[in-house]
Amino acid sequence: MIEDDCNGNVRAIERRALLLKCARALAASAVLLACAFAAWRGYSHLRARQLSVRTAQFIARGDLPRAVLTGRHLLAFDPDNLIAARAIAALAEQENRPEALEWRRKIAHLEPHVPAHQIQLARCALRFSHPEMAEKILDSLPPAAQTGADFHQLRGALALTRQLPFEAEKHFAAALLADPSNPTLELRLHLLRLNSTQPETAARARQTLTALAHKPAVRQEALRALATEALTRGEHSAALEWARQLNDYPDATGADSLLLYQASQDTPAAAATLASVQTKAATTPERAAELIDWLNRHEMAQTALAWREQLPQKILEAAPVPLALAQSLSLSEDWPALRAWVAEKNWGASESLRLAVESHALQHLGPADAPSMQSQVAWRAALKEAQTQPQNLAVIAQLAEGWGYQDQAEEAWWLIANSNQNTRPALAALQRRYQQNQDTRGLWRVARRIMELNPDDLVAASNCASFGLFLSGDNTSRRLASKLHSEHPANLAITATYAYALQTEGRAAEGLRLLEQQNQSDLQTPAIAAYYVVLLVENGELDRARTFLAPAQRARLLPEQKKLLLAATQKLLAVHTPELATK
């Protein structure tokens, strides 16, 4: 019994010793881990500081590639490092890569209260075709940040994208007032004024640009503007003088050489100038293609084809020269030669373009009344080849438009619009097409796609609601119209759409009351007056409807809107009042 107790005590002591040993080992491990973690944190902080300093040094030297290389290592230690993000954003902008936008967004998020970051983000958004985003950012800036030259310059550029030259001029003038010694701002302002319909304003702008042509920072751009404007006015001697000065620059572009040739076309020097332009253009494929494209646009395709014989083989075969010469053959309507130019060739990265050209040639070599099977096969192959190349798809769409194949162009634009790259230009092209064709269903489809990409696009959302009401009158469109009105009660276009939505569900009296709460002068706006007349007639307010009929009939309406207004007008004419009888 005593022996068992002794054995039990020994085992207990051994267990306690083992536990104590394990505890000590764990404690030692914890201390070691803590020391290692502290050492790692210390190393990380030290390494991050070193990389941050090196990144900043590379930026200061203007060596962005090395700054980015170092900056990417820095992000491994400090994912939110501002210096690294700014270096990567700057290089992406320099290389014209859309990823710059995400980095500018990150920078603005890291320091949300720094207006300069928001300005840079807006500039980047505008550069990569996101005007709605740029406008939203500029609108959200504090009042103090909306007075600087950068803000007004961006506002001016935004106005130009929306074809609002007077608004753009106002903002460029404000930008110059904020930074009067900036020659670039002075140039931008007077480039706008050069196109003024008022001769005195244009003359003053011309005088200012002449003075700016002596300032190195803007000299070339000023000379281009002066030469181009002189050509437009038919002042060939002045245009020739400006173009000669422009071409004296060592870095004069191919476009500058073409401007000189254009200015000299009616002079004895024209042939020699063209020969000089061709000699310069033959040095690179890009310049050669630029000259061929220019000749094609100016009904000189035969000149381009003749010059083909003088081009070095390496230039002749390098993109984008083969495509430019294919266009020359197309304009010359030499379909066998065009087919021979592209048949059994390989244009490498531009192979999809070759297939599109081949489809075009086969179309004209086949039956006149229907596309040939070969042409269709080549077209499908071109689209398939370009599926992963949105830039080539856009070229194919533009080629199809130029050749008159509108359905094929639409198909190519939609392939881009439904992808994740370069969607905005494709949607803009489709919108222009549908507006020209008065195609409400197509416009509705574009608006829905824009909303998918940017739910905050108010114009697209408003179009979705109104087009949907015209085409189907469904509950989804009515709910969207109601939602938009509740969020933007001061927007007159949205209010008019909501008023019509109420009519479509049998609440015309409510819709009319909603419009009658608006300013009476606003109701005279043609597009709004059209809605107002329809609602007035629906509610039996015929006399008042007649007073708004004239502005309503001036509105630019889609077929469905015209049908609504026509029905309302016929109801008015069907009621023989004394006023109408006297007419």
Secondary structure, DSSP 4 states (H G I P E B T S, - for coil): -HHHHHHHHHHHHHHHHHHHHHHHHHHHHHHHHHHHHHHHHHHHHHHHHHHHHHHHHHHHHT-HHHHHHHHHHHHHH-TT-HHHHHHHHHHHHHTT-TTHHHHHHHHHHHSTT-HHHHHHHHHHHHHTT-HHHHHHHHHHS-GGGGSSHHHHHHHHHHHHHTT-HHHHHHHHHHHHHHSTT-HHHHHHHHHHHHT-SSHHHHHHHHHHHHHHTTSTTTHHHHHHHHHHHHHHTT-HHHHHHHHHHHHTSTT--HHHHHHHHHHHTTSTTHHHHHHHHHHHHTTSHHHHHHHHHHHHHTT-HHHHHHHHTTS-HHHHTSTTHHHHHHHHHHHTT-HHHHHHHHTT---GGGHHHHHHHHHHHHHHHS-TTS--HHHHHHHHHHHHHTTT-HHHHHHHHHHHHHHT-HHHHHHHHHHHHTSSSSHHHHHHHHHHHHHHTT-HHHHHHHHHHHHHH-TT-HHHHHHHHHHHHHHT--HHHHHHHHHHHHH-TT-HHHHHHHHHHHHHTT-HHHHHHHHHTS-TTGGGSHHHHHHHHHHHHHTT-HHHHHHTHHHHHTS---HHHHHHHHHHHHHHHHS--HHHHH-
